[in-house]
């Protein structure tokens, strides 16, 4: 029996009759205590991420040598601006707005003329209308512009974004490592590589497996900074990776492919949806296994993620949503038009120039994988909001393999101990190993 209600501005289906229990394939493991609810297979163990010690040391050397302490306030402003960015308006969107404004202004202007206007009056009115429309558009259309990363801005970005971006990427890559423990990628391609957070994150899990790193960023200052950090912050230290390549633009050749292709916090620099989708197609062509797209956990950021997801899943080359989606259906969050599908990641700040703190950042992402979804993929439901833990019961909001949003109340009275404790131990972003 289903009934639809409103909950925290999100339409959810409450299911009280369907039985929810531990995946049958895991039942014996829980009974023999091979699995513990606090460390069940769907639970990420990456709770609060800290930059690797060698990267922290290198960053502080770079910042101190560059006198970056003076950039602190500007780095805060840059971070706030990045979080508040909107997508560039499309031409059709601007034309539609201009047309509506033109109609409203014309009606108002000509209503003040009581008789048939002369040619001179008509020209005067049209000039006034055009000027008014232009001024109103300037105030109502988002003034988008891509960010130019010179040396100072690159250092500000490093101060503001390094810890959170690394933490988010480690959390996302953990999805692959946890679900495919035997997977060993041999190559990594980072589009919009910036200060190198993608390389740091992928090395957290597969440093001894990857033989080639290929990074692309249009800013030479970002590329220099990324290389300097990998060299301990010193110009006279050799690059620790033999096959580490940097470019400013996407290579024209589609022959070379990579196991993992990443685009993190990059697509907002594209001037239109068409350019974003063209880029996504090129990146999809470059991967053998995984394409990972990450953006801010805002409405605009989620729009970019969903855009990429729908584009690839509707393309001719087979692929499926590996994470966070347990299905290839249209995202139920997108259908709601109210709230983004996002997740929260905690991280430890740099401690430069102030003391270290624990902070958190919202992000949206999609991991797309080449080929068909394996028949043994359990497609466990994803927890899409922080569980509400109460005495004797826990409420989990889930995205299911059927492409539906459901809210399930797990209680001691209606669920077995393993199912109840798994739900109680899970966090926002985990999957629940239930059927």
Secondary structure, 3 states (H helix, E strand, C coil): CEEEEEECCEEEEEECCCCCCECHHHHHHHHCCCCCHHHCCCCCCCCEECCCHHHHHHHHHHHHHCCHHHHHHHHHHHHHHHHHCCCCCCHHHHHHHHHHHHHHHHHHHHCCCCCCCCHHHHHHHHHHHHHHHHHHHHHHCCCCCCCCCCHHHHHHHHHHHHHHHHHHHHHHHHHHHHHCCCCCCCEEEEECCCCCHHHHHHHHHHCCCCCEEEEECCCHHHHHHHHHHHCCCCCCCCCCCCCEEEECCCCCCCCCCEEEEEEECCHHHCCCHHHHHHHHHHHHHHEEEEEEEEEECCHHHHHHHHHHHHHHHCCCCCEEEEECCCCCCCCHHHHHCCCCCCEEEEEECCCCCCCCCEEEEEEEEEEEEECCCCCCCCCCEEECCCCEEECCEEEEEEECCCCCEEEEEEECCCCCHHHHHHHHHCCCCCEECEC
